[in-house]
Amino acid sequence: MQSQPVELLGIYGSDLQIAESAWYSTAKEVSSDKLERVPALIRMLASEKHTLPFEHNHIEFRIISDVATHIHFLKHRIGVSISSQSARYMEFKEDLYYVPEDWPESAKVQYRECMDASFDLYHSTIAILMSHGMSRKRAKESARFVLPYATQIRYKVSCNLLSFIHFQKLRNSEHAQIEIRLIAAEMLRLVKESGKFDISLEAWGL
């Protein structure tokens, strides 16, 4: 399986809410004249690195990717929560794996054969271990050791906008591995499509 889907589950918050958070210490109500000042306020907050108002919101995604790319999510994250599918608690019923699109076809053929063999070994190992008296729980959690980095898993990612911006600067970059970069770019596209944080994203150079 080559695709690595990204789904935006929901957004709580907006540019207006960020402005309201910044004004909250001086006024609970946002008057109509203040609404006109929202873009300038947000740009000032970003340029001066007044980051707290950008934390009063929530963005949530569902993602499918290979294990190697999942590790990129886990590294260097700040304020990002991740709940991942685990083969410790369930046997993978679908043999899903990622195939790099930039490989030559001859390499892909060998790669698919290797991946299919790994999944066959995974399923058969569970059966063999159980036939030798091992509990299904232990058989599942130990048989996963034969699965390669290319195995695809599902996970939920949630963060506030400030954490999302940090992630984008880190992973939606020419220095990042292409698989995580493509996922980060799709996450950004979906958030932009929502129109919730147009001013804030522009203020942070996204």
C-alpha positions, 0 to 999 in steps of 0.5 A, a space after each residue: 500500500 503506497 498511500 499514507 492518508 491524513 484526515 482532519 478530524 476537527 478544529 476548536 478555535 480560530 484567529 478570532 479566539 487567538 485575539 480574544 485570548 490576547 485581549 482577555 487580560 484587559 477586556 472580556 468583550 471584543 467590540 466591533 472596532 477591535 475586530 478590525 484590529 485582529 490581523 494586526 494584533 496576531 501579526 504583532 504577537 507572532 513577530 514578538 514571539 508572544 506565543 501563549 494566545 496561540 495555545 488556546 485551541 485544538 487541532 486533531 488528525 487521524 493519520 496512517 503511515 509506516 512505522 519509520 515515519 511514525 517515529 518522526 512524529 514522536 521525535 522533537 515534539 512539543 505539545 503534540 499528543 499521539 495515540 497509536 495502533 498497537 500490535 501488542 494488543 491486536 493482531 494486524 488483520 490487514 497486511 498494510 505496508 508503505 512502498 516508496 514511490 521513488 524506487 525503481 520498479 525492480 526494487 519494488 518487486 523484491 521489496 513487496 516479496 520481502 514485505 509479504 513474506 514478513 507478514 506471512 511469518 508474523 501470522 504464522 509465528 502467532 499460530 506456532 507460539 500458541 500451539 506451543 502453549 504460549 498465551 495469545 496475548 504474549 504470542 501477539 506482542 512478541 510476534 510483532 518483532 518480525 514486522 519491518 519499519 514499512 508496516 503501516 499503522 493508524 494513529 491520532 495526533 492532536 495539538 494546539 496551533 503553536 505546537 502545529 506551527 513548531 511541527 510544520 517548521 520542523 517536518 514540512 522542510 526540505 531537510 525532513 525525510 520526504 515521507 514525513 514532509 508529505 504528511 506535514 504538507 497535507 496536514 497544513 493544506 487541510 488546516 488552511 482549507 478550514 480557513 480557521 487560522 489564515 491570519 495566524 499561519 500567514 503571520 508565522 510564515 506558513 
